[in-house]
Amino acid sequence: MSWTQGLFWRWVGNSLFYSLTAGIIGTLISVACGYALSKFQFRGKKVATAFIMIGMLIPVAILTVPLYIVFHSVGMTDTVWAIIIPSWVSPFGVFLGMVYSDSSVPTELLEAARIDGASEARIFFTIVLRLLGPAMVTIFLFIFVATWNNFLLPLMMVSSAEIKPVTLGLYGMMSYFAPQKGAVMLGALLRVVPLIVLFLTLQKYWQAGLAAGAVKG
């Protein structure tokens, strides 16, 4: 704690906030897009699906500099939104939501709900989200871990010590304070504890989501 000038737990809290916010919103966006691509017919559907597939092949690091230019132009660098908003987008999450919608959301059930007068929003939030539960947990974990471990994006976007995530905080600890190796190792160990707890808590759900995606594929 002394090597980080009392900011270590602040960084951990920042990472939890970034990861939880990005995970929850990113999961909703991913399953909504995946459900739409799976169950609706619209112009440009094949093009949209192709872009999703291409997005899965592009390394995130390549997009960091363009993202910085965009956020700098709108004055959002060195804010929490510069970390959270880019983390909402998950091409793999959209793909998994699409695959899981194909296998777990019966078209007959949707048609029955429409005949009963349910709106598309009500169908999605009351029926589809329940059926996509395992996929949502899996997508949430992927986005959460990716945001938690993200280093290059915060390095480009954030300079204030108070809003740094723990990855960037430990990097600054190594770069500027020259701490003992034991202190760095302890910080790295404490950094992964929330991930371990999260995976153990949601283990059965994300395993079911991955198994469904593998069988469908």
N, C-alpha and C positions, 0 to 999 in steps of 0.2 A: 504493500500500500504506500509505503514511503517513497519508493522509486517512482511511482506514478503521481506523486503529490496528491494522494487521496482521490484520484479520478478513476481508479480501476473499476469500481462498482458502478460508477456513472456510465462508463463505457459499456459494461455488460447490460445495464438497463437500456441504454440506447440501442444496442443490438437486438435486445428482446422486442423493443417497440418497433424497430424497423422490420424485423423478421415477421412478427405477428401481424402487423398491418399489411405488409406486402403479401403474406401468406393468405390471409382471409380474403382480401380484395382480389388478389390474383387468382385464387381458386374459384371465386364466383365468376370472374371474367372468363376463365378457361373453360369451365363446365358450360357456361351459357353459350360461348362460341362453338364448343364441341357439339353441344346438343343441337344448335341451329344448323351446323354443317351436316349433321347426321340425319335429322328428321324433317328438314324443310328443303324445298326446291326453289331456287331463285337464280336470277341471272348472275353469272360470274362465280358460281359455287366452285367449279373446278379450278378456276384461277386462284380463288382464295385458298383452297386446299393445297394447291401447288406452292403458294407463298408460305403456308404453314410448314410444309415439308422442307422448303429451302431454309426457312428460319431455324429449323432444327440442326442444319448443317453449318451454320455460320457461328464461329466462336464469338462469345460475348465480348472478349477483349477488343475485337475489331470495331465494335460499335461504341466503345468508350469515348473516343475523341469526338466523333459526330454528336454523341449525346451531350458532351461538355459544351460544344459550340452552341447547340440549341438552347440548353439551359442558361448558358452565360448570356445569350442574346435576349432572353426574357427576364434576366435578373434573378434567377432562382438558384444560382450556385451558392454554396456555403449555407444551405438550408436543408432541413430534414427531407423536404420533398424531392431534392435532387437525388436522394438515395432510394426513397420509397417508390416514386412513380415509375422509374425504369424497371424496378423489380416486379411490378405487376404483370409484365408481359412474359408469358411462358409458352413458346410454341409447342414444347413437349406436353405441357398441361392441356393445351387445346387438342392435341392429337390423342392423348389418353382419354379426355372427355368425349371425343368423337367416337373412339373405339368402344368405350364402355357404354355410350348411349346406344350404339348399334346392337349390343348384346344384351343390355339390361333394361331398356325402356321399350316395352311393347307398343307398337304403333296402334294396335287395337284399343289399348287403354287410353291413349291420347284422343283417339276418335270418339270413344265413349264419353270422355270428359267434355269434349267440344259439343257433342249432341246434348249433353245435360246443361249447356249454357255457360260453362266455365271459360273465362278469358285465358289468353295465352300466358299472361303473367301469373295468374292463379295456378294454372297447370304446372308451370315451371317451379314455382316456389312451394307448392303443396304436394306435388306428385313426383316430379322429375328429381328434385334435390334429394328426396328420401331414397329413391332408387339408385342414385349416384353416390351414395354415402361412402362406400369403400374407395371409389375413384377420387372423391374429394379429399379424403384423408391422405391418399398417396400424393396427389398434386400439391396439397398443402405442405407436406413434408419436403418435397423437392424444392418448392419455392422458399420455404423457411430456411433450409440448409444452404441453398444457393445465396440467399441474402445474408445469412449469418456469416458465411465464409467469404463473402465478397470483399475484395481488397482493392483492386485497381479502380473501380468506380468511385468509392469513397475517397481514395487518394487524389483523384482528379477533381472531385466536386467539393470536398470539405477541407477547411483549414482551421476552423475553430475547435479547440480542444474539447469544449463542452458538448459538442454534438457528434464527436467521432464515435464510430463503432469500436468494438473491442479489438478487431483485427488491426485497424489503423492505429489504435492506441498502443498496442504492443509493439508495432513497428516503430512508432515514435519513441517509445520507451527504450528500444534498442538503439535507435539512431542518435538520440540527444542526451540520454541520461547515463549511458554506458553502465547498465546495472550488472549485478552478479548473475552468472548463468542459472543459479538456483532460483532466483526471483523470476527470471523469464520462464523457466520450465514450470514453476508453480502457476504463473499467470496463464500459460498455455493449457495446463491441466484444468484449471478452474473454468477456462473458456469453453471447454467441450462438455462440461457437466450438464448444462441445460439440454444439449442435443441428445445426450445419453438418456436422460429422464424422458424426453419427448418421444424418442423412438421406442423405449420400453413401454411407455403408456399406450401408444397407438399401434403397437406391433401387429396385433391381429388384423387391424383394419387395412394398413398399408400392404401387408402381405396378400390379403384378399384382392386388393386393387391390382397389384402387380400380376397375380395369378390370372385374373380375368383378362387383362391386357395381353398376356402371353398366349393364353388359349385362343383368344380372338385372332391374334396375329398369325 
